[in-house]
Amino acid sequence: MSMPTDHPIPPYLLAAGKLRKQIEEGKLKPGDKLPSSRDLVTELGIANATVHSALRVLREEGLVYSVPNRGTYVSDPKAAEFKIDSTAPAWYSAAKGKTASGDEAASPVTEALAQILEQMREMAGEVKALKQHVATLEDKVHQLEQKDAR
């Protein structure tokens, strides 16, 4: 599975695409350990830094996760994305009352639920930002480890 050298797409994106395809086709299943960086370098014919960039892309997409000193594993797609269903359930809509003028007014319960939902949306955004920050820090740690190894 070597990489083309004259392709307009950067090698790290091509490598990420090849691994992504294996995950999507079920060749790599949730919980499976990916080949080591060293094995991917040999298999794909690319530099170690390019492999790490490809893995970073897949981590940012939520397809894989890394465990320090253990390896990189395929994520469970059900747990890969923290999503919030903001569709109001029937009981929420039914709990809305009417004011004296006939306008809809939210009950204290529905107001509290609306505030909780807004906080959950904010937390989901923070979780995504933290995942990206962790991936960046992992890359920096890896770069420092490479410098120390030299």
SERO-4910 file (N, C-alpha, C, O; in steps of 0.05 Angstrom, whole numbers):
BEGIN
 pado doro    nc1    nc2    nc3   cac1   cac2   cac3    cc1    cc2    cc3    oc1    oc2    oc3
  Met    A     17    -24      0      0      0      0     18     25      0     14     42     17
  Ser    A     37     27    -18     55     50    -18     40     74    -30     21     72    -45
  Met    A     50     98    -23     38    123    -31     49    133    -57     73    131    -62
  Pro    A     32    145    -74     42    158    -99     59    182    -92     53    197    -73
  Thr    A     80    186   -107     98    209   -101     91    234   -117    100    256   -110
  Asp    A     75    232   -137     68    255   -154     39    264   -152     28    276   -170
  His    A     27    258   -129     -2    264   -125     -5    293   -115     12    301    -98
  Pro    A    -25    308   -123    -29    335   -114    -38    337    -85    -35    358    -72
  Ile    A    -49    315    -74    -58    315    -46    -34    308    -28    -18    290    -35
  Pro    A    -30    323     -6     -7    317     12     -7    288     21    -28    276     26
  Pro    A     17    277     24     19    248     32      5    241     58     -6    219     61
  Tyr    A      5    260     78     -8    253    103    -38    250     99    -50    234    113
  Leu    A    -50    266     81    -79    263     76    -85    238     60   -105    225     65
  Leu    A    -67    230     42    -70    205     28    -69    181     47    -85    163     46
  Ala    A    -49    182     65    -46    161     85    -71    159    103    -81    138    109
  Ala    A    -80    183    112   -104    183    129   -128    172    113   -144    157    125
  Gly    A   -130    178     88   -151    168     71   -151    137     68   -171    124     69
  Lys    A   -127    126     65   -124     97     63   -132     83     89   -147     63     89
  Leu    A   -124     94    112   -132     83    138   -162     87    143   -175     68    153
  Arg    A   -172    110    135   -201    115    138   -217     95    123   -238     85    132
  Lys    A   -208     89     98   -222     70     81   -222     43     94   -243     29     93
  Gln    A   -200     34    106   -199      8    119   -219      7    143   -231    -13    148
  Ile    A   -221     30    157   -240     31    179   -269     30    169   -285     15    180
  Glu    A   -275     46    148   -302     47    137   -310     20    125   -334     12    126
  Glu    A   -291      5    113   -297    -20    101   -298    -43    121   -306    -66    115
  Gly    A   -291    -37    146   -292    -57    167   -267    -74    169   -267    -94    185
  Lys    A   -247    -68    154   -222    -83    156   -208    -77    183   -195    -95    194
  Leu    A   -212    -53    193   -203    -45    220   -229    -39    235   -244    -21    228
  Lys    A   -234    -54    256   -259    -52    271   -254    -37    297   -231    -34    307
  Pro    A   -276    -26    310   -273    -12    335   -258    -29    356   -264    -53    360
  Gly    A   -238    -17    368   -221    -31    388   -196    -43    376   -178    -49    391
  Asp    A   -195    -46    349   -171    -57    337   -148    -38    340   -151    -13    338
  Lys    A   -124    -49    344   -100    -32    345    -89    -29    317    -87    -48    302
  Leu    A    -83     -4    311    -71      2    285    -42     -8    285    -30    -11    306
  Pro    A    -31    -13    262     -2    -20    261     14      2    274      6     25    274
  Ser    A     37     -5    284     55     15    297     63     36    276     62     31    252
  Ser    A     72     59    286     82     80    268    104     69    250    105     75    226
  Arg    A    122     54    262    144     42    247    134     24    224    145     25    202
  Asp    A    114      8    231    103    -10    210     89      6    188     91     -1    165
  Leu    A     75     28    196     61     44    176     81     59    158     76     62    134
  Val    A    104     67    170    125     80    154    134     60    132    137     68    109
  Thr    A    139     35    140    148     15    121    126      8    101    131      7     77
  Glu    A    102      4    111     79     -4     94     72     17     74     66     11     50
  Leu    A     71     42     83     62     64     65     85     78     50     80     92     31
  Gly    A    109     73     59    132     85     45    133    115     49    141    130     31
  Ile    A    126    124     74    127    153     80    143    157    106    149    138    120
  Ala    A    149    182    111    164    189    135    148    186    161    123    187    160
  Asn    A    162    182    183    149    179    209    131    203    216    109    200    226
  Ala    A    141    227    210    125    251    216    100    252    199     79    262    208
  Thr    A    101    241    175     78    240    157     57    221    169     33    227    168
  Val    A     66    198    179     48    179    192     34    193    216     10    190    219
  His    A     50    207    232     38    220    256     18    241    248     -2    245    262
  Ser    A     23    255    226      4    275    216    -22    262    207    -44    272    212
  Ala    A    -19    239    194    -43    224    184    -59    215    208    -84    216    208
  Leu    A    -46    204    229    -60    195    253    -73    218    267    -95    215    279
  Arg    A    -60    242    267    -73    265    280    -99    272    266   -119    279    279
  Val    A    -99    271    239   -124    277    224   -146    257    232   -169    266    237
  Leu    A   -139    232    234   -159    212    242   -169    215    271   -192    210    277
  Arg    A   -150    224    288   -159    230    316   -178    253    317   -198    253    331
  Glu    A   -172    274    301   -189    298    300   -217    291    289   -237    303    297
  Glu    A   -218    271    272   -243    262    260   -258    243    280   -281    236    275
  Gly    A   -244    235    301   -257    217    320   -256    188    312   -270    171    324
  Leu    A   -241    181    291   -240    153    281   -221    136    297   -225    112    299
  Val    A   -200    148    309   -181    133    325   -175    149    350   -180    173    352
  Tyr    A   -163    135    369   -153    148    393   -126    135    400   -121    112    394
  Ser    A   -109    150    413    -82    140    421    -80    137    450    -91    153    466
  Val    A    -66    116    458    -60    111    487    -30    113    489    -16     97    476
  Pro    A    -19    132    505     10    135    507     24    109    514     15     94    531
  Asn    A     45    103    499     61     79    503     46     53    498     56     31    504
  Arg    A     23     55    486      7     30    479      1     28    450      2      6    438
  Gly    A     -6     51    437    -13     50    409    -37     66    402    -48     81    418
  Thr    A    -46     63    377    -69     77    367    -90     56    360    -85     36    348
  Tyr    A   -115     62    368   -137     43    366   -161     56    350   -164     80    350
  Val    A   -176     39    338   -200     48    323   -222     54    344   -227     38    362
  Ser    A   -234     78    342   -254     87    360   -281     73    354   -285     63    332
  Asp    A   -297     71    375   -325     62    371   -340     85    359   -342    106    371
  Pro    A   -352     81    335   -366    104    322   -389    115    339   -396    138    336
  Lys    A   -401     99    356   -422    108    373   -412    128    394   -427    145    403
  Ala    A   -387    124    402   -376    142    423   -358    163    411   -347    180    426
  Ala    A   -354    164    385   -336    182    373   -345    211    374   -328    229    375
  Glu    A   -370    216    374   -380    243    373   -401    247    395   -420    231    398
  Phe    A   -398    268    410   -417    274    431   -438    293    418   -432    316    412
  Lys    A   -461    282    414   -482    298    401   -505    302    420   -511    286    437
  Ile    A   -519    324    416   -542    331    432   -566    333    413   -565    348    394
  Asp    A   -587    319    420   -612    321    405   -628    344    418   -637    342    440
  Ser    A   -630    366    403   -643    390    415   -673    391    407   -685    412    411
  Thr    A   -684    369    396   -712    369    390   -728    367    416   -722    350    433
  Ala    A   -747    385    419   -763    385    444   -780    360    445   -795    355    426
  Pro    A   -779    345    467   -797    322    470   -826    331    474   -831    355    481
  Ala    A   -845    313    471   -873    320    473   -880    331    500   -895    351    502
  Trp    A   -869    320    521   -876    329    548   -867    358    552   -879    373    568
  Tyr    A   -844    365    539   -834    393    542   -853    412    529   -860    433    541
  Ser    A   -863    406    505   -882    423    491   -908    425    507   -920    446    508
  Ala    A   -916    402    518   -942    401    533   -940    417    559   -960    427    569
  Ala    A   -916    420    569   -913    434    595   -914    465    592   -916    479    612
  Lys    A   -914    474    567   -916    503    563   -944    512    570   -964    499    563
  Gly    A   -946    534    584   -972    544    591   -980    568    574   -966    575    555
  Lys    A  -1002    580    580  -1012    604    566  -1014    627    586  -1022    623    609
  Thr    A  -1007    651    576  -1010    674    593  -1039    683    591  -1055    672    575
  Ala    A  -1047    704    606  -1074    714    606  -1081    724    578  -1105    723    570
  Ser    A  -1062    735    563  -1067    745    536  -1068    723    515  -1073    729    492
  Gly    A  -1063    698    523  -1064    676    504  -1037    669    492  -1034    650    477
  Asp    A  -1016    685    499   -989    679    489   -978    656    504   -985    650    527
  Glu    A   -960    641    490   -946    619    503   -926    629    523   -912    648    518
  Ala    A   -926    617    546   -906    624    567   -894    598    577   -908    579    582
  Ala    A   -868    598    580   -855    574    590   -858    572    620   -857    592    635
  Ser    A   -863    548    629   -864    543    658   -836    544    670   -817    543    655
  Pro    A   -834    546    696   -807    546    708   -791    521    700   -767    522    698
  Val    A   -805    498    697   -792    473    690   -780    475    662   -757    468    657
  Thr    A   -796    485    643   -786    487    616   -764    508    613   -746    505    597
  Glu    A   -766    529    629   -744    549    629   -718    536    639   -697    541    628
  Ala    A   -720    520    660   -697    507    671   -685    487    651   -661    485    647
  Leu    A   -703    473    637   -694    453    617   -680    468    594   -661    458    583
  Ala    A   -691    490    586   -679    506    564   -651    515    572   -632    515    555
  Gln    A   -647    523    597   -621    531    606   -601    508    607   -578    511    600
  Ile    A   -611    485    615   -594    461    616   -586    453    588   -563    446    583
  Leu    A   -605    454    569   -598    447    541   -577    466    530   -559    458    517
  Glu    A   -579    492    536   -560    511    527   -532    505    539   -512    507    525
  Gln    A   -532    498    565   -506    491    577   -494    466    565   -470    464    562
  Met    A   -511    447    558   -501    422    545   -490    428    518   -469    417    510
  Arg    A   -502    446    503   -491    454    477   -464    467    480   -445    461    465
  Glu    A   -461    484    500   -435    497    505   -414    477    513   -392    478    504
  Met    A   -422    457    529   -403    436    538   -395    419    514   -371    411    513
  Ala    A   -413    413    496   -406    398    472   -384    412    456   -366    400    446
  Gly    A   -387    439    453   -367    454    439   -341    454    454   -320    452    441
  Glu    A   -342    455    480   -317    455    496   -304    427    494   -279    426    492
  Val    A   -319    406    493   -308    379    490   -293    377    464   -271    366    463
  Lys    A   -305    387    443   -293    386    416   -266    401    416   -246    392    406
  Ala    A   -267    425    428   -243    441    430   -221    427    446   -198    428    439
  Leu    A   -229    414    468   -210    400    485   -198    376    470   -174    371    472
  Lys    A   -214    362    454   -203    340    438   -182    350    419   -161    337    415
  Gln    A   -187    372    406   -168    384    388   -143    392    402   -120    388    392
  His    A   -146    403    426   -123    412    442   -106    388    450    -82    389    449
  Val    A   -119    367    459   -105    342    467    -89    331    443    -66    323    446
  Ala    A   -101    331    419    -87    321    395    -63    338    389    -42    327    382
  Thr    A    -65    364    392    -42    382    388    -20    376    408      3    375    401
  Leu    A    -28    373    433     -8    367    454      6    340    450     30    337    454
  Glu    A    -10    320    441      2    294    435     23    297    413     44    285    414
  Asp    A     17    313    393     36    317    371     61    331    381     84    323    374
  Lys    A     58    351    399     81    365    410     98    346    427    123    347    425
  Val    A     85    329    443    100    310    459    116    291    441    139    285    446
  His    A    103    282    420    116    264    402    140    277    389    161    265    386
  Gln    A    138    302    381    160    317    369    183    319    389    206    317    382
  Leu    A    176    325    415    197    327    435    211    300    440    235    299    444
  Glu    A    195    279    439    206    252    443    225    246    420    246    233    424
  Gln    A    218    254    395    236    249    372    262    265    375    283    255    368
  Lys    A    260    290    385    284    306    389    302    293    410    327    292    407
  Asp    A    290    283    432    305    270    453    319    244    443    341    237    452
  Ala    A    306    230    425    316    205    414    341    210    397    358    192    394
  Arg    A    343    234    386    366    240    368    390    244    385    411    250    375
***
